[in-house]
Amino acid sequence: MSTASPRRRARGGLGLGLVAWLAGILFFLPIAWMALTSFHSESDAATNPPSFTASLTLDGYREFFGTGGGASPWPALINSAVASVASTALVLLLAFPAAYALSIRPVRKWTNVLFFFLSTKMLPAVAGLLPIYLFAKNAGMLDDIWLLVILYTSMNLPIAVWMMQSFLAEVPVAVIEAATVDGARLPTVLARVVAPIALPGIAATALICFIFSWNELLFARVLTGVVAETAPVFLTGFITSQGLFLAKVCAASLVISLPVLAAGFAAQDKLVQGLSLGAVK
């Protein structure tokens, strides 16, 4: 029995490892397919079944960056960066003290407050599209990047408060009480005591809010035009009813995905720590 048990555990670990690798490959295959297609010509990309031995070319990327006379993607990429970074910063600035009040200094019926925050995400986005459009039109904010900043902040704030509440609940209360006894005021406690301890959770929340903002298409498509056009809206311009566009769309999709992939890779350690915070007692 003593020798069989370790063997069983080793086989179980090997099986779980194979399942994890299989799941990772299945998730990676569409990205690899998109990357390969982006280096094909339009005629080769449109063949069915696809040709893996087709010659490689950079025509799709040239089309995306406008070297062939098309529109430049840089204004749209800059707009997406401004809207995503600014809204994420505002979300963290507002969600951090709110999560502190709901976790370390809980208010009465704080679970009901959290449910109310989360319930705002249950409304279909298209249901609020017309009222927001009319408000933006009357306020003269159509095709304004700061409208998207405000909108993305309000959209991501509930999920950010929900996430950060669970992260801040793991901060030892004794550390906060010690800082208070030493004379530290609330802003100092938040900035120098709570924030460093909950940094993995804050990083995970920031990354998720950034991804949601960067990938948002519906409101950006309706509320922007030329000045505040974002990268996903710019991407949809490559899809036409006539002609071949698959390689061009794959190249554009890969380029637009790179900032999110880079941010996720750079913050992967903090992301894993933050998402697993509190999972193991």
C-alpha positions, 0 to 999 in steps of 0.5 A: 500500500505504501508503494502503490499510493505514491505511484497512483498519485504520480499517475494522477499528476501525469494525467492532470498535466496531459489534460492541462497541456491539451487544454493549452494547445486547444486554446493556442491553436486558433491564435497560431492559425490566425498568425499563420494566415496573416502571413499568407496572400489573400488568395492563399488564405481563402483556399479551402482546405487551407494550404500550409505550404503556401508562400509567406508575405507581409502584404496583410501587415502592409495593408493594415499599416496603410503603406499601400495608401489606406488609412493609418491605424495609429490614431485608432490605436492611440485612442484605444490606449488613451481610453483603456489606460485612463479608464483603468486608472479611474476605476482603480482610484474609485474601486480601491477605497470602495473595496476597503470600505466593504472589506476591512471596514465593512458597512452594514449589509455589505453583501447586498451592496456587492450584489447591487454592484454586480447586478449592474453587469446583468443588463444587456449592453445593447439595452443601454445603448440608445439612452447613452447615445441620446445623452451623448448627442444632447451633451455634444460628446459624440465622437469624443474619446473622453465619453468612452473613458467615462463609459468604460469607467462606469462599466468596469467599476462594479466588477473591479469593486467586486474583485478588489473586495475579496483581495483586500479582505485578505489584508491582516487587520492587525497591520492596519491597526498598528499603522493607525496607532502610529498616527497614520491617517486613512490616505497613508494607510491606503497608499503605504500599508494596504496597497503594497500588500494587495498589489497582486490583486490590484494588478489583476484587477487593472489588467482585466479592466484594461482588457475589457476596455481595449476589446470593447466594440459595441459602444465604440462603434455607435458613439464614435466616428473618425476622431475617437475611433478605437482599434476594434472599430478600425478593424471592422473596416477591413470586413467588406461584402466584396473581395478577399480580406481574411489575411488582412483581418488576421494581420490586423487582429494580431497587431491589435491583440499584441498590447493586451498579450504584452500586458498579460505576459508582463503581469502574469505573476501578479495576475496568477497571485491576484486571482488565486489570492484567498483561494488557499487558506 
